[in-house]
Amino acid sequence: MPLLARLLQFSILALVLAVVAFLAIVMAAFAATALLAAFILHKLGWDRRLVAYLMRKQGVHVATFRFQEKPEVDDMDAPIEARWTMVEERRPG
């Protein structure tokens, strides 16, 4: 094979490898950014609200969010094998 043809093949191969490397870096950066955004949304508690908003926008019925205090768990003096009961304290008002 002539030297010019080999040079052309190697230059095309180098160009293809450069494009693939660039795309791999861009995709890795996108994945890292998406994971960071998902982590931040989760820590702020906005992930469920965002999913509910997007579902409502598509016409899916979504239950409303009710922000209540967490119920107390009565587990004092109970063996580990026992069933736990949730105790909700009703406050007047």
C-alpha positions in Angstrom: 0.0 0.0 0.0 1.4 3.4 -0.8 2.5 5.6 2.0 0.0 8.3 1.2 -2.9 5.8 1.6 -1.6 4.6 5.0 -1.2 8.2 6.1 -4.8 9.0 5.1 -6.1 5.9 7.0 -4.1 6.7 10.1 -5.4 10.3 10.0 -9.0 9.2 9.7 -8.4 6.7 12.5 -6.9 9.4 14.7 -9.9 11.7 13.9 -12.4 9.0 14.8 -10.6 8.2 18.0 -10.5 11.9 18.9 -14.3 12.2 18.3 -15.0 9.0 20.4 -12.8 10.3 23.2 -14.5 13.7 23.1 -18.0 12.1 23.2 -16.9 9.8 26.1 -15.8 12.8 28.1 -19.0 14.8 27.3 -21.2 11.8 28.3 -19.2 11.3 31.5 -19.6 15.0 32.4 -23.3 14.8 31.6 -23.7 11.7 33.8 -21.8 13.3 36.7 -23.9 16.5 36.4 -27.2 14.5 36.3 -26.2 12.5 39.4 -25.2 15.7 41.3 -28.5 17.4 40.4 -30.4 14.3 41.5 -28.5 14.1 44.8 -29.2 17.8 45.5 -32.9 17.5 44.6 -33.1 14.4 46.9 -31.4 16.2 49.8 -33.7 19.2 49.4 -36.8 17.0 49.2 -37.7 18.3 45.8 -37.4 15.0 43.8 -40.8 13.7 44.7 -42.4 17.1 44.1 -40.8 17.3 40.7 -42.0 13.8 39.7 -45.5 14.6 40.9 -45.5 17.9 39.0 -44.3 16.2 35.8 -46.9 13.4 36.2 -49.7 16.0 36.8 -48.6 17.8 33.7 -49.1 14.5 31.8 -52.6 14.2 33.2 -51.9 11.5 35.8 -53.8 11.8 39.1 -51.3 12.4 42.0 -52.1 12.3 45.7 -51.5 15.6 47.4 -48.6 16.0 49.8 -49.5 16.3 53.4 -46.7 17.5 55.6 -47.3 16.1 59.0 -45.1 15.2 61.9 -43.7 11.8 61.8 -45.6 9.4 64.1 -43.8 8.2 67.2 -42.8 4.6 67.4 -43.5 2.9 70.7 -40.7 0.4 71.0 -39.6 0.8 74.6 -39.2 -2.5 76.5 -40.3 -4.5 73.5 -38.2 -7.4 72.2 -36.9 -7.1 68.7 -39.2 -9.8 67.5 -42.3 -7.9 68.7 -44.4 -5.9 66.3 -44.1 -2.2 66.6 -47.1 0.1 66.7 -47.4 3.6 65.3 -48.8 6.0 67.8 -50.2 9.2 66.4 -50.7 12.0 68.9 -53.8 14.1 68.3 -53.3 17.7 69.3 -56.3 20.0 69.8 -56.6 22.9 67.4 
